Amino acid sequence: MTSLRTIESASVVASGRRPRLSRAAWLLALVGVLVAVMILSLVIGTRVVSLGDVLAALGGATDGFDRASVAKRVPRTLLAVVAGAALAVSGAVLQGVTRNPLADPGILGVNAGASLAVVSGLAFFGLSSATSKVWVAIAGAAVTALIVYTIGSLGRGGATPLKLALAGAATSAALASFITAVALPRVNIADNIRSWQIGGVGGGTFSGLGQVLPFLAVGFVVCLLSAKALNSLALGDDLAAGLGERVAVARGAAALGAVVLCGAVTALTGPIGFVGLVVPHACRLLTGVDHRWLLPFSALGGAVLLTASDIVGRVVARPAEIDVGIITALIGAPVFIWIVRRSKMRAL
């Protein structure tokens, strides 16, 4: 048992683990960047406001157009922060569970499953509250994740990264067609669904955040508690079992936490892709593969990326806005191609 734990420690170190002080310093730096980006999100928009108006609005003053604008940006900024953190942590956990560098809630079709569930609930059952949408989205995300993993595991070699990515892409395409088929005949919801399907944080409200936060809190706790098990799973199922991990339970619990995070966010913002792909890979350059550090780093990095992307979307097409889902796709697509090419080169 001791020798096996030594192997685990050596594997984590050999895979690029950073010194504790270095990682702590990077973590503090990320916190500082996040605070700066949040301030910019309150200041910058279709109309730029002064820092004084921001401070006044945060103090409760809403008189004046600029202060009223800031007051509306506060829940939007908070939604971008929590949504980015949740999607990044979800992606990091899914990559650890599947041992697949291409894993991401969008690429694996989990976002699409949550979206179809919400759209079906709106069309057939008249869902209205954020809480009911979250429950339905989580159920849809979980079923889709199970289907994609089952399809990707068929045949020789089991659930390889390429097979999972192809299964996720095919499932996403099929579910997108179902969403269109459900929404188009229903004019009363089609316009709202069309905008929601792009993925954005512009509709953030304190009421919606309040209903979703309990689900996100549960998802974050489950994922963080799974960090040590994910380190063991990275060594392979046999070795993880030898280290005392119940492999099926550990994998199921971690996946459940990731699905809850993804489903809760998708119910509120619509499907936002590539955050869960880009951020964990960038954070591994700072933390190595130890999930006990990778998950907190991913949470902060995801919050920074999504909030910054929302700012870019407000600025580049003034006075109109570009939804954040489009900006993250423009960032994530080249990263996805780079990861695929790197994986192919390693396989040669």
C-alpha positions in Angstrom: 0.0 0.0 0.0 2.8 2.4 0.9 4.6 1.7 -2.4 1.4 2.4 -4.3 0.8 5.7 -2.6 4.5 6.6 -3.4 3.7 5.8 -7.1 0.7 8.1 -6.9 2.7 11.0 -5.5 5.5 10.4 -7.9 3.1 10.4 -10.8 1.6 13.7 -9.8 5.0 15.3 -9.4 6.3 13.9 -12.7 3.2 15.3 -14.5 4.2 18.9 -13.8 3.1 19.6 -10.2 4.2 23.1 -9.2 5.8 24.1 -5.8 3.2 25.0 -3.2 4.4 28.6 -2.9 4.3 29.1 -6.7 0.7 27.8 -7.0 -0.5 29.9 -4.0 1.0 33.0 -5.6 -0.7 32.2 -8.9 -4.0 31.6 -7.1 -3.8 35.1 -5.5 -2.9 36.6 -8.8 -6.0 35.0 -10.3 -8.2 36.4 -7.5 -6.8 39.9 -8.3 -7.5 39.5 -12.0 -11.0 38.4 -11.3 -11.7 41.4 -9.1 -10.3 43.7 -11.8 -12.4 42.1 -14.5 -15.6 42.3 -12.3 -14.9 46.1 -11.9 -14.5 46.5 -15.6 -17.7 44.6 -16.2 -19.6 47.2 -14.0 -17.9 50.1 -15.8 -17.9 49.0 -19.4 -21.0 48.4 -21.5 -22.9 50.1 -24.3 -22.4 53.1 -22.1 -19.2 53.6 -20.0 -19.8 54.9 -16.5 -17.4 56.4 -13.9 -16.0 54.5 -11.0 -17.8 57.0 -8.7 -21.1 55.9 -10.2 -20.1 52.3 -9.7 -19.3 52.9 -6.0 -22.5 54.9 -5.5 -24.6 52.2 -7.2 -23.0 49.4 -5.1 -23.9 51.5 -2.0 -27.5 51.4 -2.9 -28.0 54.7 -4.9 -29.9 54.1 -8.1 -30.8 57.8 -9.0 -29.4 58.8 -12.4 -29.1 56.8 -15.6 -25.5 55.7 -15.1 -26.1 54.4 -11.6 -29.2 52.6 -12.8 -27.1 51.0 -15.5 -24.6 49.8 -13.0 -27.3 48.3 -10.8 -28.5 46.2 -13.8 -24.9 45.1 -14.5 -24.3 43.8 -11.0 -26.4 40.6 -11.3 -25.1 40.1 -14.9 -21.6 40.2 -13.6 -22.3 37.9 -10.7 -24.0 35.4 -13.2 -20.9 35.5 -15.5 -18.6 34.8 -12.5 -20.6 31.8 -11.1 -21.4 30.4 -14.6 -17.8 30.6 -15.7 -16.6 29.0 -12.5 -19.2 26.2 -12.8 -18.5 25.4 -16.4 -14.8 25.3 -16.0 -14.9 23.0 -12.9 -17.4 20.8 -14.7 -15.1 20.5 -17.7 -12.1 19.7 -15.5 -14.0 17.0 -13.6 -15.3 15.5 -16.9 -11.8 15.4 -18.2 -10.6 13.6 -15.1 -13.5 11.2 -15.0 -13.1 10.1 -18.7 -9.4 10.7 -18.9 -10.2 12.5 -22.1 -8.5 15.9 -22.9 -11.3 16.8 -25.2 -14.0 16.4 -22.6 -16.2 19.5 -22.1 -19.9 19.8 -21.4 -20.5 21.2 -24.8 -18.4 18.8 -26.8 -19.8 15.8 -25.0 -23.4 16.9 -25.6 -24.2 17.5 -22.0 -25.2 21.1 -22.7 -27.4 20.0 -25.6 -29.2 17.4 -23.4 -29.9 20.1 -20.7 -31.1 22.5 -23.4 -33.5 19.9 -24.9 -34.9 19.1 -21.5 -35.6 22.8 -20.7 -37.1 23.5 -24.1 -39.3 20.5 -23.8 -40.4 21.6 -20.4 -41.2 25.0 -21.6 -43.1 23.7 -24.6 -45.1 20.9 -23.1 -45.3 21.6 -19.3 -45.1 25.4 -19.1 -42.1 25.6 -16.8 -41.6 29.1 -15.4 -39.5 29.1 -12.3 -35.7 28.9 -12.4 -35.8 26.0 -9.9 -38.0 23.8 -12.0 -35.8 24.6 -15.1 -32.7 23.6 -13.1 -34.2 20.2 -12.1 -35.2 19.4 -15.6 -31.9 20.6 -17.0 -29.9 18.4 -14.6 -32.0 15.4 -15.6 -31.5 16.0 -19.3 -27.8 16.6 -18.8 -27.4 13.4 -16.8 -29.3 11.2 -19.3 -27.3 12.6 -22.2 -23.9 12.2 -20.4 -24.8 8.5 -19.8 -25.9 8.0 -23.4 -22.7 9.6 -24.9 -20.4 7.6 -22.5 -22.2 4.4 -23.4 -21.9 5.0 -27.2 -18.3 6.1 -26.8 -17.5 3.0 -24.9 -18.8 0.6 -27.6 -16.3 -1.4 -29.7 -12.6 -2.0 -29.4 -10.5 0.2 -27.0 -13.4 1.4 -24.8 -14.1 5.1 -24.3 -11.3 6.7 -26.2 -11.0 10.5 -26.5 -11.8 10.4 -30.2 -14.8 8.1 -29.8 -16.2 10.2 -27.0 -15.8 13.4 -28.9 -17.5 11.9 -32.0 -20.3 10.5 -29.9 -20.8 13.8 -28.2 -20.8 15.7 -31.5 -23.3 13.4 -33.1 -25.5 13.5 -30.1 -25.4 17.3 -29.9 -26.3 17.6 -33.6 -29.3 15.2 -33.1 -30.5 17.0 -30.0 -30.1 20.4 -31.7 -32.5 19.1 -34.4 -35.0 18.0 -31.8 -34.8 21.4 -30.1 -35.6 23.1 -33.4 -38.5 20.7 -34.1 -40.0 21.4 -30.7 -39.5 25.2 -30.7 -40.4 26.2 -34.3 -44.1 25.4 -34.3 -44.6 27.3 -31.0 -44.4 31.0 -31.8 -45.0 32.0 -28.1 -41.7 30.5 -27.0 -39.6 30.3 -30.3 -38.1 33.8 -30.0 -37.1 33.4 -26.4 -35.6 30.0 -27.0 -33.7 31.2 -30.1 -31.9 33.9 -28.0 -31.4 31.6 -25.1 -29.9 28.8 -27.3 -26.9 31.1 -28.2 -25.9 31.3 -24.5 -25.6 34.5 -22.6 -25.6 36.2 -19.2 -27.5 39.4 -20.2 -30.7 38.2 -18.5 -29.1 37.7 -15.1 -31.2 38.7 -12.1 -30.8 38.4 -8.4 -34.0 36.3 -8.2 -32.7 33.8 -10.8 -29.3 33.6 -9.1 -30.9 33.0 -5.8 -32.8 30.0 -7.1 -29.8 28.4 -8.8 -27.1 29.0 -6.2 -28.1 26.1 -3.9 -27.6 23.7 -6.9 -24.3 25.2 -7.8 -23.1 25.0 -4.2 -23.9 21.3 -4.0 -22.2 20.7 -7.4 -19.0 22.6 -6.3 -18.9 20.7 -3.0 -19.3 17.3 -4.7 -16.6 18.1 -7.3 -14.1 19.5 -4.7 -14.6 16.4 -2.5 -13.9 14.2 -5.5 -10.5 15.9 -6.2 -8.4 13.2 -4.4 -10.4 10.4 -6.2 -9.8 12.0 -9.5 -6.0 12.0 -8.8 -6.3 8.3 -8.3 -8.4 7.7 -11.4 -5.8 9.4 -13.5 -3.5 6.5 -12.8 -5.9 4.0 -14.3 -8.8 2.0 -12.8 -6.6 -0.9 -11.6 -4.1 1.2 -9.8 -6.9 3.4 -8.3 -8.6 0.3 -7.0 -5.3 -0.8 -5.5 -5.1 2.5 -3.7 -8.4 1.8 -2.0 -10.7 3.8 -4.3 -14.1 2.4 -5.2 -13.7 3.3 -8.9 -17.3 3.1 -10.0 -18.6 5.1 -7.0 -15.8 7.7 -7.3 -16.4 8.1 -11.0 -20.2 8.4 -10.6 -20.0 10.9 -7.8 -17.6 13.2 -9.6 -19.6 12.9 -12.8 -22.8 13.8 -10.9 -21.2 16.9 -9.5 -20.1 18.0 -13.0 -23.6 17.3 -14.4 -25.3 19.3 -11.6 -23.0 22.3 -12.3 -23.5 22.1 -16.1 -27.3 21.6 -15.9 -27.8 24.4 -13.4 -25.9 26.9 -15.4 -27.5 25.9 -18.7 -30.9 26.4 -17.3 -30.1 30.0 -16.5 -27.8 31.1 -19.3 -28.4 28.6 -22.2 -25.6 26.4 -23.5 -22.2 28.1 -23.4 -19.5 26.1 -24.9 -15.7 25.7 -24.6 -15.2 27.3 -21.2 -14.8 23.8 -19.7 -12.3 22.8 -22.4 -10.1 25.9 -22.5 -9.8 26.8 -18.8 -8.6 23.4 -17.3 -5.9 23.1 -20.0 -4.6 26.6 -19.3 -4.7 26.0 -15.5 -2.7 22.8 -15.8 0.2 24.9 -17.0 0.2 26.6 -13.6 -0.9 23.8 -11.3 0.1 20.5 -12.9 -2.5 17.7 -12.8 -3.3 17.6 -9.0 -7.1 18.2 -9.0 -6.9 19.5 -5.4 -5.4 22.6 -7.0 -6.7 22.3 -10.5 -10.4 22.7 -9.5 -10.0 25.9 -7.5 -7.8 27.4 -10.3 -10.3 26.3 -12.9 -13.2 28.0 -11.0 -11.3 31.3 -10.9 -10.1 31.0 -14.5 -13.5 30.2 -15.7 -15.0 33.2 -13.9 -12.3 35.4 -15.4 -12.8 34.1 -19.0 -16.6 34.3 -19.1 -16.7 37.7 -17.5 -14.0 39.1 -19.8 -15.8 37.5 -22.8 -19.0 39.2 -21.8 -17.2 42.5 -21.7 -15.8 41.9 -25.2 -19.3 41.1 -26.5 -20.6 44.4 -25.2 -17.8 46.4 -26.8 -17.1 45.0 -30.3 -20.6 45.6 -31.7 -21.7 48.8 -29.9 -24.5 49.8 -29.5 -25.6 46.2 -30.0 -24.2 43.3 -28.0 -22.8 39.9 -29.0 -23.8 37.0 -26.7 -21.0 35.5 -24.6 -21.6 32.1 -26.1 -20.4 33.4 -29.5 -17.3 34.9 -28.0 -16.3 31.7 -26.1 -16.8 29.7 -29.3 -14.4 32.0 -31.2 -11.9 31.5 -28.4 -12.4 27.8 -27.9 -12.5 26.4 -31.4 -8.8 27.1 -32.1 -7.9 25.5 -28.8 -10.0 22.4 -29.6 -8.2 22.1 -32.9 -4.8 22.4 -31.2 -5.7 19.7 -28.6 -6.8 17.3 -31.4 -3.6 17.9 -33.4 -1.5 17.4 -30.3 -3.3 14.2 -29.4 -2.8 12.9 -32.9 0.9 13.7 -32.8 1.3 11.8 -29.5 -0.5 8.8 -31.0 1.9 8.5 -33.9 
